[in-house]
Amino acid sequence: MNLCSMCSAGRVAVSIDPLDGRLLELLAEEPRIGVLEASRRLGVARGTVQARLDRLQSSGVIRGFGPDVDPAAVGYPVTAFATLEIRQGQGADVRSHLATVPEVLELHTTTGHGDMLCRLVAQSNADLQRVIDRVVGIEGIVRASTAIVMENPVPLRIVPLVRQAAFGGPDTLREI
């Protein structure tokens, strides 16, 4: 038996092998590829690809197959990060409040300067003020500091991490 490790979301970290890595890379490059075509390109049986997909989904490695929507393309070209300092004991109320703000794309609880970091989008710099006012419009937020994104030279990417994990990355553990 191999050892288990808990990831930050409380899930068991699962190691991926080179075939998993190749499958994940293929899905990242061509999200609409079918199981049959993936099996053909990977040179393995259709059932093997389906079993791998099922395992990767059930273990939480693959979180979904939805469209990757660009906020700018739907009218929200301004991105900002807000660091929030939260009054002690008010975290749950602030999280609930922020979940109701559509322009809050992500929320992370953090260590360091602030207690929470959220990624926001807005229709313009002027609209960002409206979004910030809505974000901080709850008693539990003591202070907010906002930084506007000027450019995104390394957008969210997963394939390099998958390659490292699949082809000999450090501490890749398999679920027991």
Chimera marker file (.cmm) of the C-alpha trace (Angstrom):
<marker_set name="trace">
<marker id="1" x="0.000" y="0.000" z="0.000" r="1" g="1" b="0" radius="0.5"/>
<marker id="2" x="1.136" y="3.533" z="-0.735" r="1" g="1" b="0" radius="0.5"/>
<marker id="3" x="0.827" y="6.482" z="1.586" r="1" g="1" b="0" radius="0.5"/>
<marker id="4" x="-1.981" y="9.026" z="1.350" r="1" g="1" b="0" radius="0.5"/>
<marker id="5" x="-1.739" y="12.773" z="1.631" r="1" g="1" b="0" radius="0.5"/>
<marker id="6" x="-4.490" y="15.283" z="2.214" r="1" g="1" b="0" radius="0.5"/>
<marker id="7" x="-4.737" y="18.172" z="-0.220" r="1" g="1" b="0" radius="0.5"/>
<marker id="8" x="-5.844" y="21.641" z="0.882" r="1" g="1" b="0" radius="0.5"/>
<marker id="9" x="-9.494" y="20.891" z="0.050" r="1" g="1" b="0" radius="0.5"/>
<marker id="10" x="-9.487" y="17.861" z="2.383" r="1" g="1" b="0" radius="0.5"/>
<marker id="11" x="-9.325" y="15.327" z="-0.450" r="1" g="1" b="0" radius="0.5"/>
<marker id="12" x="-6.853" y="12.501" z="-0.700" r="1" g="1" b="0" radius="0.5"/>
<marker id="13" x="-4.102" y="13.366" z="-3.176" r="1" g="1" b="0" radius="0.5"/>
<marker id="14" x="-3.936" y="10.818" z="-5.983" r="1" g="1" b="0" radius="0.5"/>
<marker id="15" x="-0.847" y="10.159" z="-8.054" r="1" g="1" b="0" radius="0.5"/>
<marker id="16" x="-1.223" y="10.149" z="-11.786" r="1" g="1" b="0" radius="0.5"/>
<marker id="17" x="0.824" y="8.018" z="-14.138" r="1" g="1" b="0" radius="0.5"/>
<marker id="18" x="2.063" y="8.911" z="-17.639" r="1" g="1" b="0" radius="0.5"/>
<marker id="19" x="-1.148" y="7.668" z="-19.308" r="1" g="1" b="0" radius="0.5"/>
<marker id="20" x="-3.264" y="9.798" z="-16.960" r="1" g="1" b="0" radius="0.5"/>
<marker id="21" x="-0.969" y="12.718" z="-17.753" r="1" g="1" b="0" radius="0.5"/>
<marker id="22" x="-1.294" y="12.237" z="-21.497" r="1" g="1" b="0" radius="0.5"/>
<marker id="23" x="-5.088" y="11.950" z="-21.168" r="1" g="1" b="0" radius="0.5"/>
<marker id="24" x="-5.324" y="15.117" z="-19.044" r="1" g="1" b="0" radius="0.5"/>
<marker id="25" x="-3.101" y="17.003" z="-21.469" r="1" g="1" b="0" radius="0.5"/>
<marker id="26" x="-5.240" y="15.865" z="-24.399" r="1" g="1" b="0" radius="0.5"/>
<marker id="27" x="-8.408" y="17.001" z="-22.594" r="1" g="1" b="0" radius="0.5"/>
<marker id="28" x="-6.813" y="20.357" z="-21.776" r="1" g="1" b="0" radius="0.5"/>
<marker id="29" x="-5.886" y="20.895" z="-25.427" r="1" g="1" b="0" radius="0.5"/>
<marker id="30" x="-9.149" y="19.537" z="-26.854" r="1" g="1" b="0" radius="0.5"/>
<marker id="31" x="-11.891" y="19.598" z="-24.185" r="1" g="1" b="0" radius="0.5"/>
<marker id="32" x="-14.583" y="18.372" z="-26.609" r="1" g="1" b="0" radius="0.5"/>
<marker id="33" x="-12.732" y="15.243" z="-27.690" r="1" g="1" b="0" radius="0.5"/>
<marker id="34" x="-14.723" y="12.043" z="-27.354" r="1" g="1" b="0" radius="0.5"/>
<marker id="35" x="-13.649" y="8.924" z="-25.488" r="1" g="1" b="0" radius="0.5"/>
<marker id="36" x="-13.273" y="6.950" z="-28.713" r="1" g="1" b="0" radius="0.5"/>
<marker id="37" x="-11.050" y="9.564" z="-30.360" r="1" g="1" b="0" radius="0.5"/>
<marker id="38" x="-9.008" y="9.965" z="-27.154" r="1" g="1" b="0" radius="0.5"/>
<marker id="39" x="-8.439" y="6.206" z="-27.040" r="1" g="1" b="0" radius="0.5"/>
<marker id="40" x="-7.334" y="6.223" z="-30.675" r="1" g="1" b="0" radius="0.5"/>
<marker id="41" x="-4.871" y="9.074" z="-30.117" r="1" g="1" b="0" radius="0.5"/>
<marker id="42" x="-3.491" y="7.573" z="-26.923" r="1" g="1" b="0" radius="0.5"/>
<marker id="43" x="-3.241" y="4.088" z="-28.431" r="1" g="1" b="0" radius="0.5"/>
<marker id="44" x="-5.268" y="2.375" z="-25.699" r="1" g="1" b="0" radius="0.5"/>
<marker id="45" x="-8.678" y="0.720" z="-25.501" r="1" g="1" b="0" radius="0.5"/>
<marker id="46" x="-11.819" y="2.829" z="-25.214" r="1" g="1" b="0" radius="0.5"/>
<marker id="47" x="-12.639" y="1.092" z="-21.917" r="1" g="1" b="0" radius="0.5"/>
<marker id="48" x="-9.229" y="2.081" z="-20.544" r="1" g="1" b="0" radius="0.5"/>
<marker id="49" x="-9.851" y="5.756" z="-21.325" r="1" g="1" b="0" radius="0.5"/>
<marker id="50" x="-13.361" y="5.585" z="-19.829" r="1" g="1" b="0" radius="0.5"/>
<marker id="51" x="-12.075" y="3.893" z="-16.667" r="1" g="1" b="0" radius="0.5"/>
<marker id="52" x="-9.306" y="6.487" z="-16.322" r="1" g="1" b="0" radius="0.5"/>
<marker id="53" x="-11.792" y="9.333" z="-16.794" r="1" g="1" b="0" radius="0.5"/>
<marker id="54" x="-14.153" y="7.841" z="-14.221" r="1" g="1" b="0" radius="0.5"/>
<marker id="55" x="-11.327" y="7.418" z="-11.689" r="1" g="1" b="0" radius="0.5"/>
<marker id="56" x="-9.963" y="10.922" z="-12.298" r="1" g="1" b="0" radius="0.5"/>
<marker id="57" x="-13.444" y="12.388" z="-11.850" r="1" g="1" b="0" radius="0.5"/>
<marker id="58" x="-14.364" y="10.396" z="-8.747" r="1" g="1" b="0" radius="0.5"/>
<marker id="59" x="-11.038" y="11.258" z="-7.083" r="1" g="1" b="0" radius="0.5"/>
<marker id="60" x="-11.534" y="14.982" z="-7.801" r="1" g="1" b="0" radius="0.5"/>
<marker id="61" x="-8.612" y="15.357" z="-10.226" r="1" g="1" b="0" radius="0.5"/>
<marker id="62" x="-11.065" y="16.333" z="-12.977" r="1" g="1" b="0" radius="0.5"/>
<marker id="63" x="-13.559" y="18.809" z="-11.544" r="1" g="1" b="0" radius="0.5"/>
<marker id="64" x="-15.713" y="19.328" z="-14.598" r="1" g="1" b="0" radius="0.5"/>
<marker id="65" x="-16.062" y="19.662" z="-18.340" r="1" g="1" b="0" radius="0.5"/>
<marker id="66" x="-17.793" y="23.031" z="-18.543" r="1" g="1" b="0" radius="0.5"/>
<marker id="67" x="-16.838" y="25.818" z="-20.906" r="1" g="1" b="0" radius="0.5"/>
<marker id="68" x="-13.873" y="28.020" z="-20.002" r="1" g="1" b="0" radius="0.5"/>
<marker id="69" x="-15.578" y="31.420" z="-20.221" r="1" g="1" b="0" radius="0.5"/>
<marker id="70" x="-13.529" y="34.606" z="-20.654" r="1" g="1" b="0" radius="0.5"/>
<marker id="71" x="-15.074" y="37.340" z="-18.466" r="1" g="1" b="0" radius="0.5"/>
<marker id="72" x="-13.796" y="40.046" z="-20.854" r="1" g="1" b="0" radius="0.5"/>
<marker id="73" x="-15.647" y="38.427" z="-23.747" r="1" g="1" b="0" radius="0.5"/>
<marker id="74" x="-18.938" y="38.679" z="-21.851" r="1" g="1" b="0" radius="0.5"/>
<marker id="75" x="-18.448" y="42.336" z="-20.905" r="1" g="1" b="0" radius="0.5"/>
<marker id="76" x="-16.194" y="42.252" z="-17.818" r="1" g="1" b="0" radius="0.5"/>
<marker id="77" x="-12.701" y="43.214" z="-19.058" r="1" g="1" b="0" radius="0.5"/>
<marker id="78" x="-11.408" y="44.617" z="-15.747" r="1" g="1" b="0" radius="0.5"/>
<marker id="79" x="-9.937" y="42.149" z="-13.262" r="1" g="1" b="0" radius="0.5"/>
<marker id="80" x="-8.836" y="43.052" z="-9.738" r="1" g="1" b="0" radius="0.5"/>
<marker id="81" x="-7.779" y="41.311" z="-6.558" r="1" g="1" b="0" radius="0.5"/>
<marker id="82" x="-9.126" y="42.508" z="-3.231" r="1" g="1" b="0" radius="0.5"/>
<marker id="83" x="-7.439" y="41.627" z="0.045" r="1" g="1" b="0" radius="0.5"/>
<marker id="84" x="-9.982" y="41.734" z="2.852" r="1" g="1" b="0" radius="0.5"/>
<marker id="85" x="-9.377" y="42.009" z="6.566" r="1" g="1" b="0" radius="0.5"/>
<marker id="86" x="-12.261" y="40.397" z="8.432" r="1" g="1" b="0" radius="0.5"/>
<marker id="87" x="-13.521" y="41.149" z="11.923" r="1" g="1" b="0" radius="0.5"/>
<marker id="88" x="-12.902" y="38.123" z="14.148" r="1" g="1" b="0" radius="0.5"/>
<marker id="89" x="-15.849" y="35.735" z="14.153" r="1" g="1" b="0" radius="0.5"/>
<marker id="90" x="-17.410" y="37.262" z="11.019" r="1" g="1" b="0" radius="0.5"/>
<marker id="91" x="-15.800" y="35.008" z="8.385" r="1" g="1" b="0" radius="0.5"/>
<marker id="92" x="-18.875" y="32.880" z="7.707" r="1" g="1" b="0" radius="0.5"/>
<marker id="93" x="-21.086" y="35.951" z="7.236" r="1" g="1" b="0" radius="0.5"/>
<marker id="94" x="-18.564" y="37.549" z="4.878" r="1" g="1" b="0" radius="0.5"/>
<marker id="95" x="-18.221" y="34.332" z="2.837" r="1" g="1" b="0" radius="0.5"/>
<marker id="96" x="-22.016" y="34.084" z="2.539" r="1" g="1" b="0" radius="0.5"/>
<marker id="97" x="-22.246" y="37.729" z="1.480" r="1" g="1" b="0" radius="0.5"/>
<marker id="98" x="-19.492" y="37.430" z="-1.132" r="1" g="1" b="0" radius="0.5"/>
<marker id="99" x="-21.138" y="34.326" z="-2.607" r="1" g="1" b="0" radius="0.5"/>
<marker id="100" x="-24.055" y="36.570" z="-3.613" r="1" g="1" b="0" radius="0.5"/>
<marker id="101" x="-21.872" y="38.987" z="-5.622" r="1" g="1" b="0" radius="0.5"/>
<marker id="102" x="-21.682" y="37.727" z="-9.246" r="1" g="1" b="0" radius="0.5"/>
<marker id="103" x="-18.494" y="39.690" z="-9.949" r="1" g="1" b="0" radius="0.5"/>
<marker id="104" x="-16.614" y="37.746" z="-7.246" r="1" g="1" b="0" radius="0.5"/>
<marker id="105" x="-15.096" y="34.926" z="-9.296" r="1" g="1" b="0" radius="0.5"/>
<marker id="106" x="-12.982" y="33.357" z="-6.549" r="1" g="1" b="0" radius="0.5"/>
<marker id="107" x="-12.569" y="33.673" z="-2.813" r="1" g="1" b="0" radius="0.5"/>
<marker id="108" x="-9.675" y="32.291" z="-0.812" r="1" g="1" b="0" radius="0.5"/>
<marker id="109" x="-9.031" y="32.479" z="2.914" r="1" g="1" b="0" radius="0.5"/>
<marker id="110" x="-5.382" y="33.345" z="3.401" r="1" g="1" b="0" radius="0.5"/>
<marker id="111" x="-2.612" y="33.887" z="5.886" r="1" g="1" b="0" radius="0.5"/>
<marker id="112" x="-0.529" y="37.022" z="5.964" r="1" g="1" b="0" radius="0.5"/>
<marker id="113" x="-1.654" y="40.613" z="5.509" r="1" g="1" b="0" radius="0.5"/>
<marker id="114" x="-5.331" y="39.910" z="4.920" r="1" g="1" b="0" radius="0.5"/>
<marker id="115" x="-7.808" y="37.203" z="5.814" r="1" g="1" b="0" radius="0.5"/>
<marker id="116" x="-9.417" y="36.701" z="2.412" r="1" g="1" b="0" radius="0.5"/>
<marker id="117" x="-8.371" y="37.282" z="-1.171" r="1" g="1" b="0" radius="0.5"/>
<marker id="118" x="-10.973" y="37.576" z="-3.886" r="1" g="1" b="0" radius="0.5"/>
<marker id="119" x="-10.705" y="37.890" z="-7.623" r="1" g="1" b="0" radius="0.5"/>
<marker id="120" x="-13.198" y="40.396" z="-8.971" r="1" g="1" b="0" radius="0.5"/>
<marker id="121" x="-14.264" y="41.476" z="-12.432" r="1" g="1" b="0" radius="0.5"/>
<marker id="122" x="-15.985" y="44.649" z="-13.567" r="1" g="1" b="0" radius="0.5"/>
<marker id="123" x="-17.274" y="46.232" z="-16.753" r="1" g="1" b="0" radius="0.5"/>
<marker id="124" x="-14.891" y="49.207" z="-16.438" r="1" g="1" b="0" radius="0.5"/>
<marker id="125" x="-12.637" y="50.904" z="-13.913" r="1" g="1" b="0" radius="0.5"/>
<marker id="126" x="-15.567" y="53.073" z="-12.881" r="1" g="1" b="0" radius="0.5"/>
<marker id="127" x="-17.769" y="49.974" z="-12.508" r="1" g="1" b="0" radius="0.5"/>
<marker id="128" x="-15.082" y="48.416" z="-10.302" r="1" g="1" b="0" radius="0.5"/>
<marker id="129" x="-15.982" y="50.995" z="-7.642" r="1" g="1" b="0" radius="0.5"/>
<marker id="130" x="-19.575" y="49.726" z="-7.654" r="1" g="1" b="0" radius="0.5"/>
<marker id="131" x="-18.327" y="46.137" z="-7.306" r="1" g="1" b="0" radius="0.5"/>
<marker id="132" x="-15.975" y="47.054" z="-4.447" r="1" g="1" b="0" radius="0.5"/>
<marker id="133" x="-18.758" y="48.955" z="-2.683" r="1" g="1" b="0" radius="0.5"/>
<marker id="134" x="-20.937" y="45.864" z="-2.918" r="1" g="1" b="0" radius="0.5"/>
<marker id="135" x="-18.121" y="43.583" z="-1.734" r="1" g="1" b="0" radius="0.5"/>
<marker id="136" x="-17.360" y="45.680" z="1.346" r="1" g="1" b="0" radius="0.5"/>
<marker id="137" x="-21.044" y="46.362" z="2.012" r="1" g="1" b="0" radius="0.5"/>
<marker id="138" x="-21.149" y="44.089" z="5.052" r="1" g="1" b="0" radius="0.5"/>
<marker id="139" x="-20.212" y="44.879" z="8.625" r="1" g="1" b="0" radius="0.5"/>
<marker id="140" x="-17.665" y="42.063" z="8.977" r="1" g="1" b="0" radius="0.5"/>
<marker id="141" x="-15.102" y="43.602" z="6.616" r="1" g="1" b="0" radius="0.5"/>
<marker id="142" x="-12.732" y="45.899" z="8.494" r="1" g="1" b="0" radius="0.5"/>
<marker id="143" x="-10.500" y="46.946" z="5.578" r="1" g="1" b="0" radius="0.5"/>
<marker id="144" x="-10.096" y="46.219" z="1.895" r="1" g="1" b="0" radius="0.5"/>
<marker id="145" x="-7.129" y="46.766" z="-0.396" r="1" g="1" b="0" radius="0.5"/>
<marker id="146" x="-7.625" y="46.390" z="-4.134" r="1" g="1" b="0" radius="0.5"/>
<marker id="147" x="-5.103" y="45.876" z="-6.928" r="1" g="1" b="0" radius="0.5"/>
<marker id="148" x="-6.164" y="46.149" z="-10.567" r="1" g="1" b="0" radius="0.5"/>
<marker id="149" x="-4.680" y="43.607" z="-12.976" r="1" g="1" b="0" radius="0.5"/>
<marker id="150" x="-2.734" y="45.291" z="-15.770" r="1" g="1" b="0" radius="0.5"/>
<marker id="151" x="-1.997" y="42.132" z="-17.804" r="1" g="1" b="0" radius="0.5"/>
<marker id="152" x="-2.000" y="38.379" z="-17.334" r="1" g="1" b="0" radius="0.5"/>
<marker id="153" x="1.256" y="37.084" z="-18.864" r="1" g="1" b="0" radius="0.5"/>
<marker id="154" x="0.828" y="33.578" z="-17.388" r="1" g="1" b="0" radius="0.5"/>
<marker id="155" x="-2.885" y="32.734" z="-17.426" r="1" g="1" b="0" radius="0.5"/>
<marker id="156" x="-4.208" y="29.894" z="-15.306" r="1" g="1" b="0" radius="0.5"/>
<marker id="157" x="-2.545" y="26.755" z="-16.577" r="1" g="1" b="0" radius="0.5"/>
<marker id="158" x="-2.553" y="23.177" z="-15.424" r="1" g="1" b="0" radius="0.5"/>
<marker id="159" x="-0.727" y="21.176" z="-18.105" r="1" g="1" b="0" radius="0.5"/>
<marker id="160" x="2.828" y="21.898" z="-16.820" r="1" g="1" b="0" radius="0.5"/>
<marker id="161" x="1.760" y="20.756" z="-13.353" r="1" g="1" b="0" radius="0.5"/>
<marker id="162" x="0.119" y="17.623" z="-14.779" r="1" g="1" b="0" radius="0.5"/>
<marker id="163" x="3.300" y="16.827" z="-16.715" r="1" g="1" b="0" radius="0.5"/>
<marker id="164" x="5.388" y="17.154" z="-13.560" r="1" g="1" b="0" radius="0.5"/>
<marker id="165" x="3.003" y="14.960" z="-11.553" r="1" g="1" b="0" radius="0.5"/>
<marker id="166" x="2.655" y="12.313" z="-14.261" r="1" g="1" b="0" radius="0.5"/>
<marker id="167" x="6.264" y="12.034" z="-15.296" r="1" g="1" b="0" radius="0.5"/>
<marker id="168" x="8.132" y="11.876" z="-12.007" r="1" g="1" b="0" radius="0.5"/>
<marker id="169" x="7.173" y="14.950" z="-10.040" r="1" g="1" b="0" radius="0.5"/>
<marker id="170" x="7.918" y="15.136" z="-6.314" r="1" g="1" b="0" radius="0.5"/>
<marker id="171" x="5.713" y="13.401" z="-3.765" r="1" g="1" b="0" radius="0.5"/>
<marker id="172" x="3.053" y="12.052" z="-6.122" r="1" g="1" b="0" radius="0.5"/>
<marker id="173" x="0.985" y="9.782" z="-3.887" r="1" g="1" b="0" radius="0.5"/>
<marker id="174" x="-1.638" y="7.202" z="-4.827" r="1" g="1" b="0" radius="0.5"/>
<marker id="175" x="-4.939" y="6.827" z="-3.014" r="1" g="1" b="0" radius="0.5"/>
<marker id="176" x="-5.115" y="3.725" z="-0.806" r="1" g="1" b="0" radius="0.5"/>
<link id1="1" id2="2" r="1" g="1" b="0" radius="0.2"/>
<link id1="2" id2="3" r="1" g="1" b="0" radius="0.2"/>
<link id1="3" id2="4" r="1" g="1" b="0" radius="0.2"/>
<link id1="4" id2="5" r="1" g="1" b="0" radius="0.2"/>
<link id1="5" id2="6" r="1" g="1" b="0" radius="0.2"/>
<link id1="6" id2="7" r="1" g="1" b="0" radius="0.2"/>
<link id1="7" id2="8" r="1" g="1" b="0" radius="0.2"/>
<link id1="8" id2="9" r="1" g="1" b="0" radius="0.2"/>
<link id1="9" id2="10" r="1" g="1" b="0" radius="0.2"/>
<link id1="10" id2="11" r="1" g="1" b="0" radius="0.2"/>
<link id1="11" id2="12" r="1" g="1" b="0" radius="0.2"/>
<link id1="12" id2="13" r="1" g="1" b="0" radius="0.2"/>
<link id1="13" id2="14" r="1" g="1" b="0" radius="0.2"/>
<link id1="14" id2="15" r="1" g="1" b="0" radius="0.2"/>
<link id1="15" id2="16" r="1" g="1" b="0" radius="0.2"/>
<link id1="16" id2="17" r="1" g="1" b="0" radius="0.2"/>
<link id1="17" id2="18" r="1" g="1" b="0" radius="0.2"/>
<link id1="18" id2="19" r="1" g="1" b="0" radius="0.2"/>
<link id1="19" id2="20" r="1" g="1" b="0" radius="0.2"/>
<link id1="20" id2="21" r="1" g="1" b="0" radius="0.2"/>
<link id1="21" id2="22" r="1" g="1" b="0" radius="0.2"/>
<link id1="22" id2="23" r="1" g="1" b="0" radius="0.2"/>
<link id1="23" id2="24" r="1" g="1" b="0" radius="0.2"/>
<link id1="24" id2="25" r="1" g="1" b="0" radius="0.2"/>
<link id1="25" id2="26" r="1" g="1" b="0" radius="0.2"/>
<link id1="26" id2="27" r="1" g="1" b="0" radius="0.2"/>
<link id1="27" id2="28" r="1" g="1" b="0" radius="0.2"/>
<link id1="28" id2="29" r="1" g="1" b="0" radius="0.2"/>
<link id1="29" id2="30" r="1" g="1" b="0" radius="0.2"/>
<link id1="30" id2="31" r="1" g="1" b="0" radius="0.2"/>
<link id1="31" id2="32" r="1" g="1" b="0" radius="0.2"/>
<link id1="32" id2="33" r="1" g="1" b="0" radius="0.2"/>
<link id1="33" id2="34" r="1" g="1" b="0" radius="0.2"/>
<link id1="34" id2="35" r="1" g="1" b="0" radius="0.2"/>
<link id1="35" id2="36" r="1" g="1" b="0" radius="0.2"/>
<link id1="36" id2="37" r="1" g="1" b="0" radius="0.2"/>
<link id1="37" id2="38" r="1" g="1" b="0" radius="0.2"/>
<link id1="38" id2="39" r="1" g="1" b="0" radius="0.2"/>
<link id1="39" id2="40" r="1" g="1" b="0" radius="0.2"/>
<link id1="40" id2="41" r="1" g="1" b="0" radius="0.2"/>
<link id1="41" id2="42" r="1" g="1" b="0" radius="0.2"/>
<link id1="42" id2="43" r="1" g="1" b="0" radius="0.2"/>
<link id1="43" id2="44" r="1" g="1" b="0" radius="0.2"/>
<link id1="44" id2="45" r="1" g="1" b="0" radius="0.2"/>
<link id1="45" id2="46" r="1" g="1" b="0" radius="0.2"/>
<link id1="46" id2="47" r="1" g="1" b="0" radius="0.2"/>
<link id1="47" id2="48" r="1" g="1" b="0" radius="0.2"/>
<link id1="48" id2="49" r="1" g="1" b="0" radius="0.2"/>
<link id1="49" id2="50" r="1" g="1" b="0" radius="0.2"/>
<link id1="50" id2="51" r="1" g="1" b="0" radius="0.2"/>
<link id1="51" id2="52" r="1" g="1" b="0" radius="0.2"/>
<link id1="52" id2="53" r="1" g="1" b="0" radius="0.2"/>
<link id1="53" id2="54" r="1" g="1" b="0" radius="0.2"/>
<link id1="54" id2="55" r="1" g="1" b="0" radius="0.2"/>
<link id1="55" id2="56" r="1" g="1" b="0" radius="0.2"/>
<link id1="56" id2="57" r="1" g="1" b="0" radius="0.2"/>
<link id1="57" id2="58" r="1" g="1" b="0" radius="0.2"/>
<link id1="58" id2="59" r="1" g="1" b="0" radius="0.2"/>
<link id1="59" id2="60" r="1" g="1" b="0" radius="0.2"/>
<link id1="60" id2="61" r="1" g="1" b="0" radius="0.2"/>
<link id1="61" id2="62" r="1" g="1" b="0" radius="0.2"/>
<link id1="62" id2="63" r="1" g="1" b="0" radius="0.2"/>
<link id1="63" id2="64" r="1" g="1" b="0" radius="0.2"/>
<link id1="64" id2="65" r="1" g="1" b="0" radius="0.2"/>
<link id1="65" id2="66" r="1" g="1" b="0" radius="0.2"/>
<link id1="66" id2="67" r="1" g="1" b="0" radius="0.2"/>
<link id1="67" id2="68" r="1" g="1" b="0" radius="0.2"/>
<link id1="68" id2="69" r="1" g="1" b="0" radius="0.2"/>
<link id1="69" id2="70" r="1" g="1" b="0" radius="0.2"/>
<link id1="70" id2="71" r="1" g="1" b="0" radius="0.2"/>
<link id1="71" id2="72" r="1" g="1" b="0" radius="0.2"/>
<link id1="72" id2="73" r="1" g="1" b="0" radius="0.2"/>
<link id1="73" id2="74" r="1" g="1" b="0" radius="0.2"/>
<link id1="74" id2="75" r="1" g="1" b="0" radius="0.2"/>
<link id1="75" id2="76" r="1" g="1" b="0" radius="0.2"/>
<link id1="76" id2="77" r="1" g="1" b="0" radius="0.2"/>
<link id1="77" id2="78" r="1" g="1" b="0" radius="0.2"/>
<link id1="78" id2="79" r="1" g="1" b="0" radius="0.2"/>
<link id1="79" id2="80" r="1" g="1" b="0" radius="0.2"/>
<link id1="80" id2="81" r="1" g="1" b="0" radius="0.2"/>
<link id1="81" id2="82" r="1" g="1" b="0" radius="0.2"/>
<link id1="82" id2="83" r="1" g="1" b="0" radius="0.2"/>
<link id1="83" id2="84" r="1" g="1" b="0" radius="0.2"/>
<link id1="84" id2="85" r="1" g="1" b="0" radius="0.2"/>
<link id1="85" id2="86" r="1" g="1" b="0" radius="0.2"/>
<link id1="86" id2="87" r="1" g="1" b="0" radius="0.2"/>
<link id1="87" id2="88" r="1" g="1" b="0" radius="0.2"/>
<link id1="88" id2="89" r="1" g="1" b="0" radius="0.2"/>
<link id1="89" id2="90" r="1" g="1" b="0" radius="0.2"/>
<link id1="90" id2="91" r="1" g="1" b="0" radius="0.2"/>
<link id1="91" id2="92" r="1" g="1" b="0" radius="0.2"/>
<link id1="92" id2="93" r="1" g="1" b="0" radius="0.2"/>
<link id1="93" id2="94" r="1" g="1" b="0" radius="0.2"/>
<link id1="94" id2="95" r="1" g="1" b="0" radius="0.2"/>
<link id1="95" id2="96" r="1" g="1" b="0" radius="0.2"/>
<link id1="96" id2="97" r="1" g="1" b="0" radius="0.2"/>
<link id1="97" id2="98" r="1" g="1" b="0" radius="0.2"/>
<link id1="98" id2="99" r="1" g="1" b="0" radius="0.2"/>
<link id1="99" id2="100" r="1" g="1" b="0" radius="0.2"/>
<link id1="100" id2="101" r="1" g="1" b="0" radius="0.2"/>
<link id1="101" id2="102" r="1" g="1" b="0" radius="0.2"/>
<link id1="102" id2="103" r="1" g="1" b="0" radius="0.2"/>
<link id1="103" id2="104" r="1" g="1" b="0" radius="0.2"/>
<link id1="104" id2="105" r="1" g="1" b="0" radius="0.2"/>
<link id1="105" id2="106" r="1" g="1" b="0" radius="0.2"/>
<link id1="106" id2="107" r="1" g="1" b="0" radius="0.2"/>
<link id1="107" id2="108" r="1" g="1" b="0" radius="0.2"/>
<link id1="108" id2="109" r="1" g="1" b="0" radius="0.2"/>
<link id1="109" id2="110" r="1" g="1" b="0" radius="0.2"/>
<link id1="110" id2="111" r="1" g="1" b="0" radius="0.2"/>
<link id1="111" id2="112" r="1" g="1" b="0" radius="0.2"/>
<link id1="112" id2="113" r="1" g="1" b="0" radius="0.2"/>
<link id1="113" id2="114" r="1" g="1" b="0" radius="0.2"/>
<link id1="114" id2="115" r="1" g="1" b="0" radius="0.2"/>
<link id1="115" id2="116" r="1" g="1" b="0" radius="0.2"/>
<link id1="116" id2="117" r="1" g="1" b="0" radius="0.2"/>
<link id1="117" id2="118" r="1" g="1" b="0" radius="0.2"/>
<link id1="118" id2="119" r="1" g="1" b="0" radius="0.2"/>
<link id1="119" id2="120" r="1" g="1" b="0" radius="0.2"/>
<link id1="120" id2="121" r="1" g="1" b="0" radius="0.2"/>
<link id1="121" id2="122" r="1" g="1" b="0" radius="0.2"/>
<link id1="122" id2="123" r="1" g="1" b="0" radius="0.2"/>
<link id1="123" id2="124" r="1" g="1" b="0" radius="0.2"/>
<link id1="124" id2="125" r="1" g="1" b="0" radius="0.2"/>
<link id1="125" id2="126" r="1" g="1" b="0" radius="0.2"/>
<link id1="126" id2="127" r="1" g="1" b="0" radius="0.2"/>
<link id1="127" id2="128" r="1" g="1" b="0" radius="0.2"/>
<link id1="128" id2="129" r="1" g="1" b="0" radius="0.2"/>
<link id1="129" id2="130" r="1" g="1" b="0" radius="0.2"/>
<link id1="130" id2="131" r="1" g="1" b="0" radius="0.2"/>
<link id1="131" id2="132" r="1" g="1" b="0" radius="0.2"/>
<link id1="132" id2="133" r="1" g="1" b="0" radius="0.2"/>
<link id1="133" id2="134" r="1" g="1" b="0" radius="0.2"/>
<link id1="134" id2="135" r="1" g="1" b="0" radius="0.2"/>
<link id1="135" id2="136" r="1" g="1" b="0" radius="0.2"/>
<link id1="136" id2="137" r="1" g="1" b="0" radius="0.2"/>
<link id1="137" id2="138" r="1" g="1" b="0" radius="0.2"/>
<link id1="138" id2="139" r="1" g="1" b="0" radius="0.2"/>
<link id1="139" id2="140" r="1" g="1" b="0" radius="0.2"/>
<link id1="140" id2="141" r="1" g="1" b="0" radius="0.2"/>
<link id1="141" id2="142" r="1" g="1" b="0" radius="0.2"/>
<link id1="142" id2="143" r="1" g="1" b="0" radius="0.2"/>
<link id1="143" id2="144" r="1" g="1" b="0" radius="0.2"/>
<link id1="144" id2="145" r="1" g="1" b="0" radius="0.2"/>
<link id1="145" id2="146" r="1" g="1" b="0" radius="0.2"/>
<link id1="146" id2="147" r="1" g="1" b="0" radius="0.2"/>
<link id1="147" id2="148" r="1" g="1" b="0" radius="0.2"/>
<link id1="148" id2="149" r="1" g="1" b="0" radius="0.2"/>
<link id1="149" id2="150" r="1" g="1" b="0" radius="0.2"/>
<link id1="150" id2="151" r="1" g="1" b="0" radius="0.2"/>
<link id1="151" id2="152" r="1" g="1" b="0" radius="0.2"/>
<link id1="152" id2="153" r="1" g="1" b="0" radius="0.2"/>
<link id1="153" id2="154" r="1" g="1" b="0" radius="0.2"/>
<link id1="154" id2="155" r="1" g="1" b="0" radius="0.2"/>
<link id1="155" id2="156" r="1" g="1" b="0" radius="0.2"/>
<link id1="156" id2="157" r="1" g="1" b="0" radius="0.2"/>
<link id1="157" id2="158" r="1" g="1" b="0" radius="0.2"/>
<link id1="158" id2="159" r="1" g="1" b="0" radius="0.2"/>
<link id1="159" id2="160" r="1" g="1" b="0" radius="0.2"/>
<link id1="160" id2="161" r="1" g="1" b="0" radius="0.2"/>
<link id1="161" id2="162" r="1" g="1" b="0" radius="0.2"/>
<link id1="162" id2="163" r="1" g="1" b="0" radius="0.2"/>
<link id1="163" id2="164" r="1" g="1" b="0" radius="0.2"/>
<link id1="164" id2="165" r="1" g="1" b="0" radius="0.2"/>
<link id1="165" id2="166" r="1" g="1" b="0" radius="0.2"/>
<link id1="166" id2="167" r="1" g="1" b="0" radius="0.2"/>
<link id1="167" id2="168" r="1" g="1" b="0" radius="0.2"/>
<link id1="168" id2="169" r="1" g="1" b="0" radius="0.2"/>
<link id1="169" id2="170" r="1" g="1" b="0" radius="0.2"/>
<link id1="170" id2="171" r="1" g="1" b="0" radius="0.2"/>
<link id1="171" id2="172" r="1" g="1" b="0" radius="0.2"/>
<link id1="172" id2="173" r="1" g="1" b="0" radius="0.2"/>
<link id1="173" id2="174" r="1" g="1" b="0" radius="0.2"/>
<link id1="174" id2="175" r="1" g="1" b="0" radius="0.2"/>
<link id1="175" id2="176" r="1" g="1" b="0" radius="0.2"/>
</marker_set>
